[in-house]
Amino acid sequence: MSSFADLGVPAELARVLAHHGRTEPFPIQTATLDAALAGRDLCGRAPTGSGKTLAFAIPIAARTPKATPNRPRTLILVPTRELAAQVADELRPLADAAGRRVACFYGGTPIGRDQQRLRRGVDIAIACPGRLADLVQRRDVALDDVDLVVVDEADRMADMGFLPEVRRLLDRTRADRQTLLFSATLDGDVDVLVRRYQRDPVRHEVEDPAEAPGEVRHLFWHAEPTDRVAVTGSIVSAVSSAIVFSRTKHGADRICKQLRRRGVAAAPIHGNRSQNQRQRALDDFASGRVSALVATDVAARGIHIDDVGAVIHFDPPATDKDYVHRSGRTGRAGADGVVVTLVPNDRRRDVGTLQAKLGLDRRVDPVALEQLGAAAGHAGPEGRPSGRRQPARSRASRAA
C-alpha cells in the first residue's frame, strides 16, 4: 500500500494527514494525486464517500498561491451549503499548514460577512453557484486570478439545474487554469463540462467494493391522506430512523408537527430553514436524537448519512429520477434498507407509471408493517430499481 509521501504529497501536509489518522490513501487518492499535484486537468468518476474530497484538498493546499483582496486563487464549486461546510472541514487543516485562508460562500448567510472576508483576502473559495454569482455581480469578487478550479459532485449540479451558472462562472476564470472535476457519473451534461472546460484530462473511475449498497426493498402501500401520518409514525418506530420526503416546504413542517404529536422525534430540513437549523437537524439525526428527518427534494441533496433505516415517500415523487435520488438515502455502506411509498387512490395511476419506468412490480399493497423486517419481492436486481444507480456511502459529520 502506497503512503501519501509515496504519492508526492509534501511532507508538511503528510504530517497533518497522519495527525488526523490518514496514513493510507483511498483508491481515488492513489489514482489521482500524482496528476493533480503535477497540475494536470483531471476528471474522476467517484461516488460520494470514496475519499474524493481529500483527492482534491491535498493538491489545492499544495498548489494554491497567496491571493490579493477580493481575488481568490482557487475556486471549489459545490451544489449545496452542507457540502460546502463538509469540504471546508476536510480542507482547512491542510490549508492552515500551508498558510492559506479558506472561506465558504453560500446562500442563507449574511452577504456582508462574505464581503468582509473577501476584502481581507481569501486564497481558497468554496462556493455554491448562486451566492458566488451574486458576489460577482456586486463586484465583491473577481475570478480573473483563479488558476485552480474544482467542480465537485457535478452530477448533482446538473440535477439541480446549476450548470448554466457554473459555466458562466468558469468562463470568468483564467483560461490556463487547472480544472479538477469529480462526479458520480461522467455522461450527459457532465460530459459537456469535461469537453468544454478541460484540456486532455486524466480520467479515473473508481469503484470500491466495500462501499457497495446493501439490499434495498421497495414497498408501495395504500394510504389515504388522513392515514399517512399514522402510517409514517409506525414505520419510523419499526425501523428506528427514517428520512421522510414531502413535496413542499410547508408540508415538511406540517408533517414534523404531526409526527411530534404522536411522540416521534422529527426535524424538518428545507430551503426556508437557516443554515444553522439545517445543520442542527442533520447533526441531531446523525446522532440519533431525532429519528425522522422530514425533507424536500432539493434540501435532501445535501444529506449524506449512513445507517438510515428507511426512506418514506410521504408524497410520491414526481419522476423516476426523483425516486432513485430519494431512495438512495438508505442502503448505504453495505447496510440493508427499505423504501416505502405511501400511495393514495388518486395517485395509483401515476405510481404505476413510475414503477414501470423503474422496473418494479406494478402493485400497491395494503399497509403491512411486518414487511419491514421480512423479505419482499419488490426490488429489482441486487435490491435496486432495474438499471438505476444508488449513491454510495457518506457521512454528515465529515467531507466525503
N, C-alpha and C positions, 0 to 999 in steps of 0.2 A: 504494500500500500504506500503510495506517494505521500509525502508530507507537504505542507504549504510551502516550506522553504524549497523543496524539490521542484515546485511549480513556478519558482521565480518570485514568490511573494517577498517583499522587503523584510529584513529582519525585525524592524520595529513593529511592523504590522503582524508578523507571525507571532511575536511575543504577546500582543494584545489578544489574538485569537486563542493562544494557549491559555492565557489567563481566564478566558471565558469558556474554557473546556473544548475548544475547537482545535483538535490536533490532526484529525483525519479528514481530508476533503471528501465531499459527496461526489457522486459521478458527474453531475453537471459542472461542478467546480473543476474537477480534474480535466474535463473535456474542453473547457473554455478559457481558463485563466491565462494560459500561455499566450493565446492570440489576443485576448483583451488587454493584457499588460503590454503587449507589443504594439498596441494602437490599431489593430485590425477591426474593421466592422464585423459584427457577429450577429447572427440570429439563432436563437435556441428555442427548440420546442421542448418545453419543460413544464410539467404541471405544478400548480401551487403545492408547496410542501416539499419540493425536490431540492431545495437549497439554492435556488437561482438568485435570491436577493444577495447572498454573500458572493455569488459569482460575479455580480457587477459592483458590489460595495468595495471589494478589495481593489480592483483597478481604478475605481473612482478615487479612493483615498490615496493611491499611489501616483496618480497622473494629474490630479486637479491642481492647477497653479492658483496663486492668490488672486482674488478679484478686486476690482475697484468698486466704489459705491454704485449701487443700482445696476451693476453689470456682472451677474454671476458667470462663472466659467463652466460649470457642469449643471445640466438640467435632467431631472428624473421626472418623467410624466407617468402618473398613475391614475386609475379610474375612480378611486374612492378616497375619502379622507381617512377612513380606517386603515387602508393600505398605506397611505402616506405616513401615518404615525408609526406603523409597523416597520416600514423601510427605514425611517429615521432612527428608531430604536436599534436596529441592526447596524446601521452605518455610523452612528455618532461616535462610538468608542474608537473606531478606526480613523475617522476624520479628526478626532481630538488628538490622536497620536501623531497625525501628520500636520497638525496646526491649521486645520481647515474648518471653516464655520459652516454649519448646516442649518437650514430653516425650511419649514413646511408652509405651503400656501394652499388653502382650500376654503371653500365657502362655509358660512356659519360661524366665522370668527371675525373680529373687528378688522376692517381693512386698514385702519390707522396703525395698528400694530405691525402689519405687513410693511407698510410704507416706512416705518421707523427702522425696522430690521434691514430693509434694502438700502436705506441711506447709510447705515453703519457698515454695510458690506456683507454680502452673502457669497461664499465661494461655491457652495453646492445647494441648489434649489430643488426641493421635492414639491411637486405641484400637481393639483388637479387642473385639467384644461380650462374649465370655466373661470376660476379665480385668476389664473395666470393671464388669460386673455383680457380680463378686466384690468389687471395691473398694467399690462402692455398698453391698453387703450388710454389709460390715465397717464401714461408716460412715467410711471413709477419704476419701471424696469425696462431695460433694453437687453435683447438677446443676441446682439451682434458679436459679443465676445465668447459665446458659448461654443466650445470646441469638443465637448463630450456630451452626448445625449443618450439617455436610456429611455426606451419605451417599454414599460412593464405591463404585463397582462394585456397585451394588445388585443386579444380576442374579446376580452371583457369591454375594452374601449369601443370595439366595433359593436358589440351587443347593446351598449348604452348610447350609441349614436354620437360618440365623441370624435370620430375620426376626421371629419371636416375641420374641426377646431385644432386637432393635433397637427394636421397638415399645415394649417396657417401658421401655427407656432414654429414648426420645424423649418418652414420657409424663411423665418426671421433669424435663424441661427447661421453660423458660419458654413460656407459651402464645403470646406475641407474638414468638417468635424468628424469625429469618430462616433458611430451610431451603433449602440447595442440594443437589440430588440429581443424580448422574451415573450412567449405566448404558449398557451396550451395547444393551439393549432396554428399552422402557417399557411393556410389556404385562404381563398376568397379575398375579403377586404384587407386582411393582414398581409397577404402576398403583394397587394398593391403598395403598401408601405415599404416592404422589402425592396421591391423593384425600383421605386421612386427615390428612396432616401438612403440606400446602402450601396456601397461600392465593393463589388466582388466579396460579399460577406462570407466568412467562415460559417458553415452550417453544422449544427449539432442537434441531435434528437436523443433525449434521454428518457428512458422509462425505468423506474426502479420497481422490480417485482415485489419488494417488501411494502410498497405503497399501494398495491392493488386493492381495489374496493372489495368489501365483503359482499355477502349475499344480500340483496335488497329485494324485498317483496312489495308488490304493488296491489293495493286493495282499493276497491271502489264500493262505497257503501251508500245506500239510500238514506238521506237525512233531509227533512224539510227545514226551512229556515228557523222555525221555532224549536227545533230539536238539536241544532248544530252545536250550540254552546255546551249542552249537557253531554253530547257525544264526545266533543273535544276534551272536556274535563276528564271523562272516563278514560280516554286514550292516554292523556298525559299521566294520569295516576298509574296506569298499567305499565308504561314504558319509562317513567321517571323523568325523561327530558324530551322536549319536542319543540320544533320550530313550526309555528302556525302561520300560514300565509293568508293575508287579507288583500282584497283587490284595491282598497283605498286606505288613506291615512286615517280618516275618521273611523272607518271600520276597524282598523287595528286598535285604536284607542277604546272603542266600544267593546270589542272582544276582550281586551285586557280587563276592563272593569267588570264585565260579566263573569269572567273566569275567577277573578279575585273574590267575588261574592260567593262563589262555590268553593272557596278555600284553596284555589290553585294559585301559587305564586307566579305571577306573569308580569312581563315588562314589554312595552312597545318599542319598536325601532323603525323610524321612517323619516322622511325628509323634513318634517316640521319639528323634529326633536333637535336640540342643540348638540354640538359635538360632545360635550361633557355627558349629556344624558344618554347619547348613543353608546359612548364608551362604557359608561357605568352599567348599562343594560347588558352589553357584551360580557363585561367582567363578572357581573352577577350570575349570568347564565353559565359561563365557563366554570365558575367556582361552585355551582350547584345551589346558590342562594335563590335563584329563580329557576323554575322548572319548565316554564313555557315562554319562549321568545316570540312575540307576535310581530310579523314583519310584512312590509310591502315588497314588491319585486325589486325595485331599484335599490332600496336600502339593503336588501339581502345580499347584494353583490359584494358587500364588504364583510360578510360573515364567513369566518374560517375557523371552525371549532370541531375538534374530534369528539367522538363518543356521543353524538346526537341520536337518541333512541328512535325518534320518528320524525317524519315530516308530515304535516297535516295541511292539505289544501282545503282550508275552510271555505274559500271561494275557488271553484275550479279555475285553473289557469286558462288564459285566452288562447295560447298556442302550444304546439308540441315542444317548441324551443323553451318556452317558459316552464313547462312541466319538467323537462330534463334539468334545467338550471335549478329550479326549486328542489327537486328530488335529490340532486347531488349533494345536498347538505347532510345527508345521512349515509351510512355505509362506507365510512372513510377508514383508512389505515387498517384494512383487514377486518374491521368490525362489521357485524351484520346490522341491517336496518330495515325499517318498514316505512312505506309511504301510503298514506290513507287520503283518498279524495272523497269529500262529502258531496253527494250529488242529489239536489232536489229534482222533483219531477220535470220542472221546466228547463232543466239543463241536460236531460238524458241524451237528447239527440246530439248536442254539441260534444258531450263527453264521449259518445260513441264514435264520432268522427276523430276525436283526439286519440282514442285507444287504437283505432285502425292505423293512424299515422305512426304510432309508436310501436306497432306490432304486438299490442297487448290484447287479451281476450275482450271482446265487446260484451261486457256483462256488468251489471250493478247488483250487488248483493245486499240483503238486509244487514244491519249492524250486527257484528259478531265479534265481541271483544276477545273471545278465546282464540281467534285467528292471529292475534298479535304475538302469541307465543308458540304457534304451530305452523308448519309448512303450508303454504298456499300456492296454488299453481298459476298465479297470475303474472309471474315475471317472465321476461324474455330470457335469452341466453345469458348465463352467468348472473342471473338475478337482475338484469338491467333491461330497459326497453331496447328492443332489437335495433342494432346499428347505431346506438347513441353512446356518447361519451359522458362519463360522470367525472366531475372534478376530483382531484386527488387530495391527499391529506394536507391539513394545515392547522395552525393554532391561532387563537385570538390573542394569546399572550406574547407572541413574538412574530418577527417577519418570516416569510416563507423561506 
